[in-house]
Amino acid sequence: MTSRHARTFEDLVAEGAAVPTEGWDFSWFAGRATEARPSWGYARALAGRLAAATASLDIQTGGGEVMDFALGQGVKTPVLAAATEGWPPNVAKATALLRPRGIVVVAAPEDAPLPFADGTFDLVSSRHPVSPQWPEIARVLQPGGTYFAQHVGPRSVFELVEHFLGPQPAGQSSDRRPERERADAEAAGLEIVDLRAERLRVEFHDIAAVVHFLRKVVWMVPGFTVEEYEPRLRSLHQRIEAEGPFVAHSSRHLFVARKPSAS
């Protein structure tokens, strides 16, 4: 059997282009891309938060994989549990995964008001929201409730982005800076309990992993297609073949905020 490393550029690109992109299951990358994990262990920490919650909401849940993992740690589902997702294929996947766990998945665009009444939840969570809607998060939290999330920070995996798009302005993705998000959360009336940031090593071991990643995380190189970026893909393939894995760095921060209790 021919090894993956002996396969042609065309074969690898075709494979990366054929893998389904629904959900946030990254198991396909095993053996072909790696990313160091933040020290706080978000999914396991979320399990502990869910264990103490009575009403929970997971925003932009993707395919529901993170919530499914957290509840798989022997945690009982809160009495009221909901999740939102905006992309139809992910809505279907999350519904199939989370409904058996007692979580209602609601189709809701990521930039629309949350379809819930004021003060409904004592826990709101999110892993890698596209853009946190702070006034809405504050609105649906109960007084004393907690927002617990892992966000993507500024210039995440920009080594890869700049390979395809060239040097990006220094202020690119500045709205993702932890200090900026702190200010926005506080402006919405939330108190910051914990905010920690880390830069983490990412390695791409073949060009198929790069193609799949850019198709899955669509905001990295907007409008990415294999055809348009074939020369840049080929040069990166040659670099990986000659030098080994392409190294980039992701940016993550843990965000814990609290809605003040009613006076």
FENCOR-V846768 format. One record per pair of residues at least 12 apart in sequence whose ideal C-beta (glycine too) atoms are under 10 Angstrom apart, sorted by the first residue. I is the first residue (numbers start at 0). J is the second residue. D is the distance in whole Angstrom. If there is no record, write none. Layout:
I J D
I J D
This chain:
3 30 8
3 31 7
3 204 9
3 205 7
3 207 8
4 204 9
4 205 7
4 239 10
4 240 8
6 205 8
6 206 10
6 207 9
7 236 9
8 205 10
8 206 7
8 207 10
8 229 9
8 232 8
8 233 6
8 235 10
8 236 5
8 237 8
8 240 9
9 233 10
9 236 10
10 206 10
10 207 8
11 31 9
11 205 6
11 206 5
11 207 4
11 208 9
11 209 9
11 210 8
11 232 9
11 236 7
11 239 10
12 205 10
12 206 6
12 207 7
12 209 9
12 210 6
12 225 6
12 229 8
12 232 6
12 233 9
12 236 8
13 207 8
13 210 9
13 225 9
14 27 10
14 31 10
14 205 9
14 206 9
14 207 5
14 208 10
14 210 8
14 211 8
15 27 10
15 31 9
15 205 8
15 206 7
15 207 4
15 208 7
15 209 7
15 210 3
15 211 4
15 212 8
15 213 9
15 214 7
15 215 10
15 225 8
15 232 9
16 207 8
16 210 6
16 211 8
16 214 7
16 224 9
16 225 5
16 226 10
17 207 9
17 210 9
17 211 9
17 214 10
18 207 8
18 208 10
18 210 9
18 211 5
18 214 8
18 215 8
19 88 8
19 92 10
19 211 10
19 214 10
19 215 9
20 86 10
20 88 8
20 89 10
20 211 7
20 212 10
20 214 5
20 215 4
20 216 9
20 217 8
21 61 9
21 62 6
21 86 8
21 87 10
21 88 4
21 89 6
21 90 10
21 91 8
21 92 5
21 93 10
21 215 9
22 60 10
22 61 6
22 62 2
22 63 7
22 64 6
22 84 10
22 86 9
22 88 8
22 89 6
22 91 10
22 92 5
22 93 8
22 96 8
22 215 9
23 59 10
23 60 8
23 61 4
23 62 6
23 63 8
23 64 5
23 65 7
23 89 8
23 92 9
23 93 10
23 126 8
23 127 8
23 215 9
23 216 10
24 61 9
24 62 6
24 63 10
24 64 5
24 65 10
24 67 10
24 92 9
24 96 10
24 215 10
25 64 9
25 211 9
25 212 9
25 215 8
26 64 9
27 207 9
27 208 9
27 211 7
27 215 9
28 203 9
28 204 9
28 207 10
28 208 6
28 211 7
28 212 8
28 215 9
30 204 7
30 205 9
30 208 9
31 202 9
31 203 8
31 204 5
31 205 5
31 206 10
31 207 6
31 208 4
31 209 9
31 211 9
31 212 10
31 244 9
32 201 7
32 202 6
32 203 5
32 204 6
32 205 8
32 207 9
32 208 4
32 209 8
32 211 8
32 212 7
32 244 8
32 245 9
33 200 8
33 201 7
33 202 5
33 203 9
33 204 8
33 208 10
33 244 8
34 156 9
34 199 6
34 200 7
34 201 5
34 202 8
34 203 10
34 247 9
34 248 10
34 249 6
34 251 9
35 197 8
35 198 9
35 199 4
35 200 5
35 201 8
35 202 9
35 248 9
35 249 8
35 251 10
36 197 9
36 199 7
36 249 10
36 251 9
37 149 7
37 195 8
37 196 9
37 197 5
37 198 10
37 199 7
37 249 9
37 251 5
37 252 8
37 253 7
38 195 8
38 197 7
38 199 9
38 251 10
38 253 9
39 149 8
39 193 9
39 195 7
39 197 8
39 251 9
39 252 10
39 253 5
39 255 10
40 149 10
40 253 10
41 65 8
41 68 10
41 69 9
41 124 9
41 126 6
41 127 9
41 147 9
41 148 8
41 149 4
41 251 8
41 253 7
42 64 9
42 65 5
42 66 9
42 67 10
42 68 5
42 69 5
42 71 9
42 72 8
42 126 8
42 149 9
43 68 8
43 69 7
43 72 7
44 69 9
44 124 10
44 147 8
44 149 9
44 253 8
44 255 9
45 57 9
45 65 7
45 66 8
45 68 8
45 69 4
45 70 9
45 72 9
45 74 9
45 122 9
45 124 6
45 125 10
45 126 8
45 147 7
45 148 9
45 149 9
46 66 10
46 68 8
46 69 4
46 70 7
46 71 8
46 72 4
46 73 8
46 74 5
47 69 9
47 72 9
47 74 8
47 147 10
48 69 8
48 74 9
48 77 10
48 121 10
48 122 6
48 124 7
48 145 7
48 147 5
48 255 9
49 66 8
49 69 6
49 70 7
49 72 9
49 74 5
49 75 8
49 76 8
49 77 6
49 80 8
49 122 7
49 124 8
49 147 9
50 69 9
50 70 10
50 72 9
50 73 9
50 74 5
50 75 7
50 77 9
51 74 10
51 77 9
51 121 9
51 122 8
51 145 9
52 74 9
52 75 10
52 76 9
52 77 5
52 78 9
52 79 9
52 80 8
52 120 8
52 121 6
52 122 4
52 123 10
52 124 9
52 144 9
52 145 8
52 147 10
53 77 6
53 78 5
53 79 7
53 80 10
53 120 9
53 121 6
53 122 8
53 141 9
54 77 6
54 78 7
54 79 4
54 80 7
54 81 8
54 115 10
54 118 10
54 119 6
54 120 5
54 121 5
54 122 7
54 123 10
54 139 10
54 140 10
54 141 7
54 144 9
55 69 10
55 76 8
55 77 5
55 78 9
55 79 7
55 80 5
55 81 7
55 82 9
55 102 8
55 119 10
55 120 6
55 121 8
55 122 4
55 123 7
55 124 7
55 144 10
55 147 10
56 77 10
56 79 9
56 80 8
56 81 5
56 82 7
56 83 7
56 102 10
56 103 10
56 105 9
56 113 8
56 115 7
56 119 7
56 120 5
56 121 10
56 122 7
56 123 5
56 124 7
56 125 9
56 136 9
56 139 7
56 140 9
56 144 10
56 146 10
57 69 9
57 80 8
57 81 8
57 82 4
57 83 7
57 84 9
57 93 9
57 97 9
57 102 8
57 104 9
57 120 10
57 122 9
57 123 8
57 124 5
57 125 7
57 126 8
57 147 10
57 148 10
58 81 10
58 82 8
58 83 5
58 84 9
58 85 10
58 107 9
58 109 8
58 113 7
58 123 6
58 124 7
58 125 4
58 126 9
58 128 6
58 129 10
58 131 8
58 132 8
58 135 9
58 136 7
58 139 9
58 146 9
58 148 8
59 82 9
59 83 7
59 84 6
59 85 7
59 86 9
59 89 9
59 107 9
59 109 6
59 125 6
59 126 8
59 127 8
59 128 5
59 129 7
59 130 9
59 131 9
59 132 10
59 148 10
60 81 9
60 82 4
60 83 7
60 84 5
60 85 10
60 89 8
60 90 9
60 92 10
60 93 5
60 96 9
60 97 7
60 102 9
60 104 7
60 105 10
60 124 9
60 125 8
60 126 8
60 128 10
61 82 9
61 84 7
61 86 8
61 89 6
61 92 8
61 93 7
61 96 10
61 125 10
61 126 8
61 127 8
62 84 8
62 86 9
62 88 8
62 89 5
62 90 9
62 91 9
62 92 4
62 93 5
62 94 10
62 95 9
62 96 7
62 97 9
63 82 7
63 84 8
63 89 8
63 90 10
63 92 7
63 93 3
63 94 8
63 95 8
63 96 4
63 97 4
63 98 9
63 100 9
63 102 8
63 104 7
64 89 10
64 92 9
64 93 8
64 96 7
64 97 10
64 126 9
65 82 10
65 124 8
65 125 9
65 126 5
65 127 9
65 149 9
66 80 8
66 82 6
66 93 8
66 96 8
66 97 6
66 100 8
66 102 7
66 104 10
66 124 8
66 126 9
67 93 9
67 96 5
67 97 6
67 99 9
67 100 7
67 102 9
69 100 10
69 124 9
69 126 10
70 97 8
70 100 5
70 101 9
70 102 8
71 100 9
74 100 10
75 100 10
75 101 9
76 97 9
76 100 5
76 101 4
76 102 7
77 101 8
77 102 9
77 120 9
77 121 8
77 122 7
78 101 9
79 101 9
79 102 10
79 103 9
79 115 10
79 119 7
79 120 8
79 121 9
80 97 8
80 100 8
80 101 6
80 102 4
80 103 7
80 120 9
80 122 9
81 97 9
81 102 7
81 103 5
81 104 8
81 105 6
81 107 10
81 113 10
81 114 9
81 115 7
81 119 8
81 120 8
81 139 10
82 94 9
82 96 10
82 97 6
82 102 6
82 103 7
82 104 5
82 105 7
82 107 10
82 124 9
82 125 10
83 103 10
83 104 8
83 105 5
83 106 8
83 107 4
83 108 9
83 109 8
83 111 9
83 113 7
83 114 8
83 115 9
83 125 9
84 97 10
84 104 6
84 105 8
84 106 7
84 107 7
84 108 10
84 109 8
85 106 7
85 107 6
85 108 5
85 109 5
85 110 8
85 111 8
85 129 9
86 106 9
86 108 9
86 109 9
86 217 10
87 106 7
89 104 9
89 106 9
90 104 6
90 105 8
90 106 5
90 107 9
91 104 9
91 106 9
92 104 9
93 105 10
93 106 10
94 106 9
109 128 7
109 129 5
109 130 7
109 131 10
109 132 8
110 129 8
110 130 7
110 132 7
110 135 10
111 132 9
111 135 9
112 132 8
112 134 9
112 135 6
112 138 8
112 139 9
113 132 7
113 134 10
113 135 5
113 136 8
113 138 7
113 139 5
114 139 9
115 135 9
115 138 9
115 139 5
116 138 9
116 139 8
117 137 10
117 138 5
117 139 7
117 140 9
117 141 9
118 138 8
118 139 7
118 140 7
118 141 5
118 142 7
118 144 8
118 258 9
118 261 9
119 138 9
119 139 5
119 140 8
119 141 7
119 144 9
120 136 9
120 139 6
120 140 6
120 141 6
120 144 6
120 145 9
120 146 9
120 258 10
121 140 7
121 141 5
121 142 9
121 143 7
121 144 4
121 145 7
121 258 9
122 140 8
122 141 9
122 144 7
122 145 6
122 146 8
122 147 7
123 135 9
123 136 6
123 137 9
123 139 6
123 140 6
123 141 10
123 144 7
123 145 7
123 146 5
123 147 8
123 148 8
123 256 9
123 258 9
124 145 9
124 146 8
124 147 5
124 148 6
124 149 9
125 146 8
125 147 8
125 148 4
125 149 8
125 150 8
125 254 9
126 147 10
126 148 7
126 149 5
126 150 9
126 151 9
126 251 10
127 148 8
127 149 7
127 150 7
127 151 5
127 155 10
127 216 9
127 251 8
128 148 7
128 149 9
128 150 7
128 151 8
128 254 10
129 151 9
129 218 7
130 150 10
130 174 8
130 175 9
130 180 10
130 183 10
131 146 8
131 148 7
131 150 7
131 174 10
131 175 10
131 180 7
131 183 7
131 184 8
131 187 9
131 254 8
131 256 10
132 183 10
132 187 9
133 146 9
133 180 8
133 182 10
133 183 5
133 184 5
133 185 9
133 186 7
133 187 4
133 188 9
133 189 7
133 256 9
134 183 9
134 184 10
134 186 9
134 187 5
134 188 8
134 189 10
135 187 9
136 148 9
136 184 8
136 187 7
136 188 10
136 189 7
136 256 8
136 258 9
137 184 8
137 186 10
137 187 4
137 188 5
137 189 5
137 256 9
137 258 6
137 259 10
138 187 8
138 188 9
138 258 9
139 258 9
140 187 10
140 188 9
140 189 8
140 256 9
140 257 8
140 258 4
140 259 10
141 258 7
141 260 9
141 261 9
142 257 10
142 258 6
142 259 7
142 260 5
142 261 4
142 262 9
143 257 7
143 258 7
143 259 8
143 260 4
143 261 8
144 189 10
144 256 10
144 257 7
144 258 5
144 259 10
144 260 9
145 189 9
145 192 7
145 255 7
145 256 7
145 257 5
145 258 8
146 184 8
146 187 10
146 189 7
146 191 10
146 192 9
146 254 7
146 255 7
146 256 4
146 257 8
146 258 8
147 192 9
147 193 9
147 253 8
147 254 8
147 255 6
147 256 8
147 257 10
148 180 10
148 252 9
148 253 8
148 254 5
148 255 8
148 256 8
149 195 10
149 251 6
149 252 7
149 253 6
149 254 7
150 175 7
150 177 8
150 180 7
150 194 10
150 196 9
150 250 9
150 251 7
150 252 5
150 253 8
150 254 6
151 172 9
151 175 6
151 216 9
151 218 9
151 249 8
151 250 7
151 251 7
151 252 8
152 172 8
152 175 5
152 176 7
152 177 7
152 180 9
152 196 6
152 197 8
152 198 8
152 199 10
152 249 8
152 250 3
152 251 6
152 252 5
153 169 10
153 170 9
153 171 8
153 172 5
153 173 6
153 174 8
153 175 5
153 176 5
153 177 9
153 179 9
153 196 9
153 250 6
153 252 10
154 167 8
154 169 9
154 170 10
154 171 7
154 172 6
154 173 9
154 175 8
154 176 9
154 198 9
154 248 9
154 249 10
154 250 6
155 172 7
155 175 8
155 198 9
155 199 9
155 201 9
155 216 9
155 219 8
155 247 9
155 248 8
155 249 5
155 250 4
155 251 8
156 199 10
156 201 6
156 203 10
156 212 8
156 213 10
156 216 8
156 219 6
156 247 5
156 248 7
156 249 5
156 250 8
157 171 8
157 172 8
157 219 9
157 247 7
157 248 8
157 249 10
157 250 9
158 201 8
158 203 10
158 245 8
158 246 7
158 247 4
158 248 7
159 201 8
159 203 7
159 209 7
159 212 8
159 213 8
159 216 10
159 219 7
159 220 8
159 235 9
159 245 7
159 246 10
159 247 5
159 248 10
160 172 9
160 213 9
160 218 10
160 219 6
160 220 6
160 247 8
161 247 9
162 209 9
162 220 9
162 228 10
162 231 6
162 232 10
162 234 8
162 235 6
162 238 9
162 245 8
162 247 9
163 209 9
163 213 8
163 219 8
163 220 5
163 223 7
163 227 10
163 228 6
163 231 5
163 232 8
163 235 8
164 219 9
164 220 6
164 221 9
164 223 10
164 228 9
164 231 9
165 231 10
172 218 9
172 250 9
175 250 8
175 252 9
176 196 9
176 250 9
176 252 9
177 191 10
177 194 6
177 195 8
177 196 5
177 250 9
177 252 5
177 253 9
177 254 8
178 194 9
178 196 10
180 194 8
180 252 8
180 254 7
180 256 9
181 194 6
181 252 10
181 254 8
181 256 9
184 254 8
184 256 5
185 256 8
187 256 9
187 258 9
188 256 10
188 258 7
188 259 7
189 254 10
189 255 10
189 256 4
189 257 7
189 258 6
189 259 8
190 255 10
190 256 6
190 257 5
190 258 8
190 259 6
191 254 8
191 255 7
191 256 5
191 257 8
192 254 9
192 255 4
192 256 6
192 257 5
193 252 10
193 253 6
193 254 8
193 255 4
193 256 9
193 257 10
194 252 6
194 253 7
194 254 6
194 255 7
194 256 8
195 251 9
195 252 6
195 253 5
195 254 9
195 255 9
196 250 7
196 251 7
196 252 4
196 253 8
196 254 10
197 248 10
197 249 9
197 250 8
197 251 6
197 252 7
197 253 8
198 248 5
198 249 7
198 250 6
198 251 8
199 247 10
199 248 6
199 249 5
199 250 8
199 251 6
200 244 10
200 246 7
200 247 8
200 248 6
200 249 8
201 244 9
201 245 9
201 246 7
201 247 5
201 248 6
201 249 5
202 239 10
202 243 9
202 244 4
202 245 7
202 246 6
202 247 8
203 235 8
203 239 7
203 244 6
203 245 5
203 246 8
203 247 7
204 239 7
204 243 8
204 244 5
204 245 8
205 236 8
205 239 6
205 240 9
205 244 9
205 245 9
206 232 6
206 233 8
206 235 6
206 236 4
206 237 9
206 238 10
206 239 7
206 240 9
206 245 9
207 236 9
208 239 9
208 244 9
208 245 9
209 228 10
209 231 10
209 232 7
209 235 6
209 236 8
209 239 8
209 245 7
210 223 9
210 224 10
210 225 6
210 228 9
210 232 7
210 235 10
210 236 10
212 247 10
213 225 9
213 228 8
213 232 9
